[in-house]
């Protein structure tokens, strides 16, 4: 019978939200990284700094309109690259003569590229026209946070505040 408990060396700690002293909250990631850069420039240990993003949201940005022309062009480019790989792997357009000479036939090489581009275009247009719930635009999604907080351990908070010039002189 095997032991169901993981061995100590294989036990991993689950990720957790860092706790400590907050050095500030920022509306965007760039402002938070500027504070971190100031801390690191002041010789604060980088492995003790955490940037925490709060209230995550998913932002989808529409990049362009999607139609048969764009789909055909995308398929042609993809097919061209696949044709190029096959042409190079198979040595298309290179002929070795019985005497040991080598002849280069560029029309064979380029014909493989053209056929690859045509097939790629055909497959993409067929796939696009066959999709039931096609969208008429291209977009990209990115998770972002609405606010960011820079955290350092409580034991190192005074040192961080001194580096930032925020520590009071009440010692």
N, C-alpha and C positions, 0 to 999 in steps of 0.2 A: 504494500500500500504506500502511495506517495504522500508526502506532506503537502498540504494545500497552501501553507504559509510561504511567502517568498523568503528567500535567504537574505540575510542582512546586506551582503554585498550587492545583491540585485535590487534591493528596495530603493525606489526613487522617491524623492519628495515631490509632491504635487506643486505646481506653480501657485503662488499666493501673491496677493497685493502687498507691496512693501509698506511698512509702517515707519513712522518717524516724524521728524519736524518738517513742516511745509515751508519752503523758502519763497513760495509765491504761486499764484495761479495766473494763467495766460490765456488769451482768447485764441491764439494760434500756435502751432508747433515751432515756428521759427523763433518766436520770442522766448519760448522755453529753452530751446537749444542755445540761444545767446547767453542766457544765465548759466547754463552748464559750461559753455566755453569760458566764461569769466571765472568760474570755480576751478576749472582745470588749469587755466593760466596762472592761478594763484596757488598751484601745487596741492590742490585737494585731490584725494584719491578717487579716480574716476569710477572704480567698481563699487563705491558707496553711494552713487547718485542714481536716482530713478526718476524717469519722466512717466507720469501716469496720465492717460487720456480718460476723461470722464464723459459720460453720456454719448456713446458711439452712435453714429448715424451712417447710413449707406447713401452715398451720393453717386448718381448715375449721370454722366455728362454725355449729351448727344454730340457726336463728332461730325457726322455727315449723312447725307441722304443715300439710301441704298436702292439701286435699280439694276436693270439688266446690264447696262453698260459697265458699271463698277464690278458686278459679279463676273462678267465676261473677262474684263481686264485682269482681275485677281486670279481667275482660273488660268488665263493664258500665261501669266507670270509664273504661277506654281508649276504648270505643265512644262514651261521652258526650263526651269531648274531641274525638274525630274528628267527631262530629255537630255539635258547637259550631263547629268550624273551617269545616265545609261550610256550615252555616247562615249564618255571618257572611260567608263569601265569596260565596255565592249571593244574599244579601239576602233570605233566607226570612222571611216574615212582614211584609214591607214592600210595600205596594201603592201605586202612583202612579195617581191618578184622571185622567181626560181633562182636567179643569180645572186640573191641576197640583198638586193637593193630595196629601198623603201620609197613608195610613192604615196603622196598625200593627195587625197581626193576630198577637197573641202565641200563639194556639193553634197556628198553623202552625209558628212558631219552636220551640215546646216539643215538638211532635210529631216534628220532625227529631231533637231531642235524645233523645227516648224511643226512636225507631226505631234510632238509632245505638247507644244503650246496649244495646238488645235484641240487635242483630246482633253487637255485640262480645261480649256474654255467650254467645250461641249459638256463635260461632266458637271461643271459648276452651274451652268445655265439650267441643265436638266434638274439638278438637285434644288436649285432656287425656285424653279417653277413648280416643283412637286411638293414643296413644303406647304402644309395646310395653314399654319398660323404665322406667316411671314411678316416681319416688321419692315417698314420702309425706311429704316435709319440704322446707322451703326452707333454704338455707344460703348462707354467703358465705365465700370463700376469701381468705386474706391471707398473703403471704410475710413471715416475720419471721426475725430472727437470734437465736441463743442467747446471743451476747455481742457487745458493741460496744467498739471501741477508737478513741481519739482520737489522731490522728497530726499532727505538725507537722514541717516540714523540720528536718534536723539543725542547720543554720546558725542557726535561730531558736529552738532548744530552750531555750537558757539564758534568753532573754527570756521565753518562755512560763512557765518554771519560776519566774522571779522574780515574774511577775504572779500566779501561783497561790500564791506564798509557800512553794514547795518547794525553792528553790535554797539550797544551803548557803552559809555565809558564809566559805568557804575560798578567798578570792581574794587 
